[in-house]
Amino acid sequence: MKNSTAPETSESRRNWLKKTSLLGSALLTGSLANAEPETAKSQVIRRLPISVSSYSYWPLTGEKYPIEKVIENAARIGFDGVEILHRQMAEESVSYQNKLKRLAFDNGLALPLLSIHQNFLQPDVAKRKADIEHTYKCINMASQMGIPCVRMNTGSWGTIKNKRQTDYYTHGIEPPIEGYTDEDGIKWTIDGMGECLQYAEKAGVVLALENHWGLSSNIEYLLRMYNALKSSPSMGLNVDTGNFVGEPYAGLEKLAPYATIVQAKTYYGGGTFYDKEMDYTRIGKIFQKANYKGFVSLEMEGKENPDVSVPKSLELLRKAFTFMA
């Protein structure tokens, strides 16, 4: 009996010594994590699609950067889509719109957003009506290009003529036109958006009102306007991470549960209008908590060459908006 078990005991002892030696080596080299069971590791539960706004290559000044080239860049770099800035379009013909749609399709890219401008903060009814008609035209273009969402603005009172040369971006307060109040502006925006939403519903296009300074820099105002219109199936909210007075996180926590689409600012090389320190790890967690599932569209608003800053921005956003269990 003893002779039959002695070799087995000796072998077991050698195996134990070998395993102990390997464990000690792993502790010394820091490779113990590689030996952990697969089930103990964090798991990716959602990777949000990331698009790039054509605005990242053309911040409204100088010669227009061709949107065709933005699409080609986006495909090469690894984006999931391209947001088109209406003012950057070379023309508005149907053939040009079809060209952009086909180019995006051929490059495996979505066109999730058409960003347009209008101003509802105008006492002149005819001027507000002109901006409503402009929005109708842009809804038609979005429909033609297969774009499901249009970015909307409240507009601005226009009482601060050059915001970059004042402290406007530190407080976001723009006085109303003399004789009027913010309440007038809220009503005009709700009424104007309401007319546009009726048109958008027929086209199957979402209108996403953005926190785009002006009246909408006040988050409580923005939510009042959104809640007054949210019964429309075409009403949405575009949350811009950079358009906040001071730190953005409290405002983002308020808006994230209602977000239809997100625009994410970066400021490599220093901001064109203003600079912000953006903790995108924290921002990603805010949207994960809100169960956001839609597109995140990069707006690189820094002075660094976009050929350098846009790829860096994509890497930053990919990491922040890859949600882990």
N, C-alpha and C positions, 0 to 999 in steps of 0.2 A: 504493500500500500504506500509506504513512504517512498520507495524507489520510483513508483509511477507518478507521484505528484511533485517530487523535488525539481525536475526540469521545468515543469509548468510554472512553479513559484519563481524560479530563477528568471524565466522568460518574462513573466509579469513584472518583476522588479526592474528588468532592463527597459521594458516599454514605459514604465512609470517614470524612470529617470530621463528617458529620451523626451517624453512629453513635457516634463518639468523644465528641461533645458530649453526647449523651443519656446515655452511660455515666457521664461526669463528673457530670452533674446527678443521676443516681440515687445515686451515691456520696455526694454532698453532702446529699441529702434523706433518706437512709436507706431509699430505696424499692427497693434492689437485690434485697432478699429476694423482692419481688413478681415479679421477673423470673426467679426460679429455676425450673427445670423442675419440673413437678408431681410427678414421681417422686422428687424429693429431699426432699419434705416427709414428716413423720411421719404415720403412718396409724393410725386407730382400729381395733383388732382385736377389742375387746369392751367393751360398756357393761353393767356389772352392773345388774340391776334393784334399785331402792331402794324399800323400804317404810318406813312410819312406825309405830312402836308407839303404841297408844292411851295407854300410860304417859307419853308425852311431854306429854300434856295433863292427866294426873291422876297425880301422883306418890304415890299411896296415902293422901293426906290430903285433908280437906275434902270438899265435895260432889262426887260423881262427875261427870265430864265425859262426856256421852253418846257412846257409840261410833258411833252414827249420824252425829253431827256430825263425828267424827274422819274417817269415810269421806268425807263431803262435802268437808271441808277438803282431804283428801289428793288427791281428784280435781281440785279447783280449783287446787291448788298445783303438781301435776304428778308426784306419786308414782306408783309402779307397783303398790303394794299397801299393806295395813294389817295390822299384827300386833295381835292382840287379847289384851289382858290379862284373864285369866279373872276376877280380882277386880273388874274394872271393869264387867263385864256387869251390866245392870240386873236380869236374871233368867236362868233356865236352861231355860225352856220351849222346846219344839220350834218353836213359832210365832215366838218371839223370835229363835231361831237362824236360822230360815229368812228372817226379815226382814233380818238382817244379811247373809246370803249373797246375797239378791236385790239389796240396796242396793249391795253391792260389785260385783256383776255388771253392774247398770245403769250404774254409774260407770266400768266398764272396769278394775276393780282386782282383783288377786289377794288372797287371804287366806292368806299363806304360813305363819303361825305362831300357835299358841295358847300363851301363856305361863302356866304354872300353878306352884303351889308344893306341895311336900311335904317331909317331913323323915324321912330314914332313920336319923338318928343318935339313935335312941331305944332304950334297953335294953328297954323294955316291948314285947313281941312284938305285943300287941293294938293298940298305938298305931301300930306300923309297918304292921300289916295294914290299919288304917283308912286310912292314907295310900296304900296300894296300891289299895284300893277306890276312893278318891277319884280316883286316876289312871285307873282303868278308866272311871269316869264321864266324865272329861274326854276320854279317847280317843273315847268315843261321841259327845261333842259335836263334837270336831274332825271326825270322820267325817261327822256330820250337816251341818256347815257347809262341807264340802269343803276342810278345812284339812289339808295333808299332813304337818305336823310339829308336835310338842308339845315345849315347853321343859321340861326336868327339872332338879331340884336334888338335891344330896346332902343338903342340910339343914345344920343347925347344932347344936352341942352345947348351946348355950344357957347357957354358963357366963359369958359377958360380956353383962350385961343391957342395957346401953345403949351400943352400939358408937360412936354419934356423940359421946358424951361421954368417950371414952377415945382412946388412940392406936392402936386396933385396925386402922384402915385404913392405918396406916404399916407394919405388920408382918404382919397377916393371921393371926396365931397365936391360936387359941382353945383353951385347955386342955380335954381330954376331961373328961367327968363322972368324979368320983372312983370308982376301981375299974375303969375301962375305959381303953382306949387307942385311938389312931387306927386301929390295925389292926382293932379290932372294928368301927369305923365303916366302914372300907373293905369289910369282909366283908358287913355289913348292907346297904350300898348296892348291892353287886354282887348279892346275893341278891334284894333288893327290886326292883331294876331288871330282873333276870332274869325275875321273875314278870310284871312289867308288859310286858316285851318279848314274851312269849308271847301276851298279849292283843292287843298292838299289831300283831303280825304278821298276825293274823286280820282285823284291821280295815284293814290296809294303811296304817298310820300310822307315821311315824318318830318315835322318842323321842330328842331331842337333849340330852344331858347338858351343862350349862353350867358354866363356871368362875365360879360365883356365890358367892364367898366361902365361909365355912364350911370344910369339909374340902377342897372343890374349889379353894380358893385356892392350895393346893400343887399345882403343875403336874405333878409326878412322880406324886402320888397320882391325879390326874385321869386321866392317861394309863394308869396301871395299871388303873383301873376300866374305862376305855374299851376297852383291849386285851383285858380278860377277857370283854367282852361283844360285841366287834365281829363275831363270827361270825353274829350275828343280822342278818337283812336289814333289821330295823327300828331298829338301833342307829345313832345319830348323835352329833355333837358340835356344840354351840352355843358359838361363840367370841365372848365379849364383850370389846371393845377396852379398856374402862375398868376391868375387875375384876382389876387386877394390883397387887401391892405394888411401889411404885416405878415406874420406867419400864416401859412395856408391851412394848417391841419384841422383847426376847429371848424372852419368853413367847409372843408372837404368832408368831414364827418357828418355835417348837416345835409350836404347835397348828394353824397355818394348813393344813398338808398334810392334816389330818383333818377340817377344817371342813365341816359340813353346811349351816349357816347362820351368819351373822355379825350380831351386834348392835353397832352403832357409837354410842358415847356422845359427846355434846357437852355443854358446861357454860357456855353463855352466861349472863351475869349472876351467875356464881359457883355452885359445885356445891351441890346440896341435901344430900348426904352428905359429899362430899369433892371437891376440885378436881384436875384433871390437865391438863397441857399435852400436847395430842395433835397430833403431826405426821402429818396424814392423807396427805400426799404420800408419806411414808415407809411408812405403813401400807398404802396402796394397792399400793405396789411389792412389799411382802411377800406380799400375797395374789396378785398377778399372778405372782410367781415360783413360788408354790405351785399355780398353774393353777386357782385357785378360780373357779367359774362361777355360784355360787348367789346368793340374795338377800342384800342388806345391809339390815338393819332399824335405822332411827334410834331411839335412845332419848335424847331431849333431857332431860338431868337437871340443867339449870341453873335459876336463879330468874327469868330474864328471861321476859316474857310469851311464851308459845308462838306466838301469832299473829305475833310478830316473829322469834323464835329458830328456829322450825321451818323456815320458808322459807330462812333463812340456812344452816341445817344441811344442807338438801337441796342447795343450791348447792355447799357444801363437799364433800359426799359424791359428788355427780355428777362433780366434777372429779377427785377422788382415785380413784374406781373406774371411770373411763373409761380402759381400758388401751390404751396406744400401742405401736406396733411400734418 
